[in-house]
């Protein structure tokens, strides 16, 4: 596992080299939550988002969205590593291919959790929660992030240029986030969009995070939602691993 | 289309083996296959007793490669890039620090250790790329154009360090386009051309394999083609190669002393104006040109 640790260490280090970028994004999300969700919460009828206010609903959904992009973006790093030959360099080192992949996925997930931590501070102010709730929530998000890293790697290895990568990111944002229940209550959606939303892993991650993070004496463990998140993580991780091996691991020398 | 085919080479323990060839000859592809980055479509490659297909990790643990284009993480400092390499190669912590300092000091890069790799000049990046292998001291050290982008003093430092690695017992594989580099460092070398082995041997034996004799370089004023036509008629001119600029010709003759007056006489008679004439001993450049059929 030395190889995975070394690869993971690099991802964490490079994350902190972009400290100001990450900090700025966090500030934007916090401001968006405070301003956008605060204003909109007046327009959302009570009960539309369960027992939560829209502000609370949005704050927890924002964590899922941040986790989504932070882990999905590991794909951008894989893309750049492929473009500038760093992947070839990694493959010349005494590290196995599976260690490279494990390191990247764990690194991406850890980056995502580090990105989300400041948002938990805001969530802790806005919703009733405990340290245990937050730890459970982080565990679910970590599994979700692992799947998203797989998705990011699939995307990175499937596109050949930056323009297409940007288009793909816009499409993914629309298809997986904007039409999920991460930021909007499902009852406000038309029926066809509700059906679509129920097919999105982001929706189940959002359900799980809201149920797990908010402390309630009558809390129900969202076993089904978490299971769907885990299934997504496993499938995306396996697909990412397969594509990584197929694309990167020693194509024929011609 | 194959990048490399029918290539059979054996590199012995502790030697410096040069891999020469024009751009696109298959040098880098061969090295990538050796490092298990690319998978060969056929054939067998062994590093020590390990087959690169069956035991790629064991192969990788025996070697280190400095790439032609420096591969550094531009967001990390020089020191961090080297530390990453050292950690990946499982260099013990105490050795890691000591070697990073020693190698960077040797390459005049110690003061730049805190600089982000992305901010370095091309030559500095190349030095860091070479530094990875100098620090790693692998049993098999592979250098792909190790002195590209480097100034003359740095080039000599890198050469000396490669020689030191060899003296310490490493086997060196050196892919280069620079004949003086190959001549100075290699015990044996192979010349690749269009993905195939064109020649193999020691630098001296390859020079001996050239048509016996001397080299005359003549620069013609004006059209060199008519001059070539006249020169081809001289029996003792074994080969004529266009250099760059094409008005410059390289002639292989058995004895320059006797042939030069004949050549000059013919050129003057045919009204060809000669700008300059130089008589040379055959060098590795000539070996390269002879075996690859390239022009300079």
Interface residues (C-beta under 8 A of the other chain):
Chain A: X2 X3 X6 X9 X10 X13 X14 X17 X18 X84 X85 X86 X88 X89 X90 X91 X92 X93 X94 X95 X96 X249 X250 X251 X252 X253 X254
Chain B: X1 X2 X3 X4 X29 X32 X33 X35 X36 X37 X38 X39 X40 X41 X57 X60 X61 X63 X64 X65 X67 X69 X71 X73 X75 X76 X80 X84 X85 X87 X88 X89 X90 X116
